[in-house]
Amino acid sequence: MDWRFFEENDLDWILKATKDMFDESEWSDGEYDKDKVIHYFYHVLDNPLFMFGIITLKGEKRIGFMTGEIHQFSFMNDVFARESELYVIPSERGKMGGLFMMKKFMEWAKNNKAREVYFEPSTNGDINKFDKLAERLGMKKEAKYRSKL
């Protein structure tokens, strides 16, 4: 398995992957916004100092992507890193692609002086699988968020 930061020629694949991800999500009854994805993709490309965007590869084949970003705490100058999206194509799930990308994000965050790294997994997936991955990385469970529809 290999990886690289986003490149402009990844856009078409990202559009397909994010549409597939959206269709699998709990929000799939909403409207997928291709223009918003394009804008976000270029935002990641144009801001490498605080935006993280990688493609995971198996040979030449793209099998997943991950995005995240650096934020400053509101009450001090230290920074933290937060995962935004993590997606592995269905045929490659369970083959450590997600864990691989999480490790790369944590390395990037550390290199960018992040005090903490946060992952917020989708509630539509198997949360127990994510918890096992996070435990393998030495992460602890901090909190549970709430939502209202």
CORLINMO-V49347 format. One record per residue. N is the residue number from 0. RES is the residue in one letter. PSI is psi as a letter, one per 30 degrees, with the letter a starting at -180 (* if undefined). OMEGA is omega in radians with two decimals (NA if undefined). Layout:
# CORLINMO-V49347
n=(N N)
res=(RES RES)
psi=(PSI PSI)
omega=(OMEGA OMEGA)
This chain:
# CORLINMO-V49347
n=(0 1 2 3 4 5 6 7 8 9 10 11 12 13 14 15 16 17 18 19 20 21 22 23 24 25 26 27 28 29 30 31 32 33 34 35 36 37 38 39 40 41 42 43 44 45 46 47 48 49 50 51 52 53 54 55 56 57 58 59 60 61 62 63 64 65 66 67 68 69 70 71 72 73 74 75 76 77 78 79 80 81 82 83 84 85 86 87 88 89 90 91 92 93 94 95 96 97 98 99 100 101 102 103 104 105 106 107 108 109 110 111 112 113 114 115 116 117 118 119 120 121 122 123 124 125 126 127 128 129 130 131 132 133 134 135 136 137 138 139 140 141 142 143 144 145 146 147 148)
res=(M D W R F F E E N D L D W I L K A T K D M F D E S E W S D G E Y D K D K V I H Y F Y H V L D N P L F M F G I I T L K G E K R I G F M T G E I H Q F S F M N D V F A R E S E L Y V I P S E R G K M G G L F M M K K F M E W A K N N K A R E V Y F E P S T N G D I N K F D K L A E R L G M K K E A K Y R S K L)
psi=(k l l l l k l e f f e e e e e e e e e e e e f f l f g f f a j k j e e e e e e e e e e e e f i f f g k k j l k k k j b f k k f l l k l l l k l k k f g l f l l l k k k e k k k k k e f g k g g g e e e e e e e e e e e e e e f g g k e l k k k j l k f f a j f e e e e e e e e f g g l l k e l k l l l k *)
omega=(-3.14 3.14 3.00 3.06 3.10 2.99 -3.08 -3.12 3.07 -2.99 -3.12 3.12 3.11 3.11 3.11 -3.10 -3.14 3.07 3.08 3.12 3.12 -3.13 3.11 -2.96 3.09 3.14 -3.03 3.08 3.07 -3.12 3.08 -3.09 -3.12 -3.13 3.11 3.11 3.11 3.13 -3.13 3.11 -3.14 3.05 3.09 -3.14 -3.03 -3.05 -3.05 3.13 3.11 3.09 -3.12 3.07 -3.14 3.01 3.04 -3.04 2.95 -2.95 3.10 -3.04 3.04 -3.12 3.12 3.07 3.08 3.02 3.09 -3.10 3.08 3.07 3.04 3.05 -3.11 -3.05 3.07 -3.08 3.11 -3.13 3.04 3.11 -3.14 3.05 3.08 -3.12 3.05 -3.08 3.04 -3.14 -3.04 -3.08 -3.11 -3.13 -3.12 -3.11 3.03 3.09 3.12 3.12 3.12 -3.13 3.10 3.11 3.13 3.12 3.14 3.08 3.13 -3.14 3.13 3.12 3.11 3.01 3.10 3.11 -3.13 3.07 -3.14 3.00 3.11 -3.07 3.07 3.10 -3.12 -3.12 3.10 -3.08 3.12 3.09 3.11 -3.14 3.12 3.08 -3.12 3.11 3.11 3.13 3.13 -3.13 3.08 3.13 -3.05 -3.00 3.06 3.13 3.11 3.10 3.09 3.11 NA)
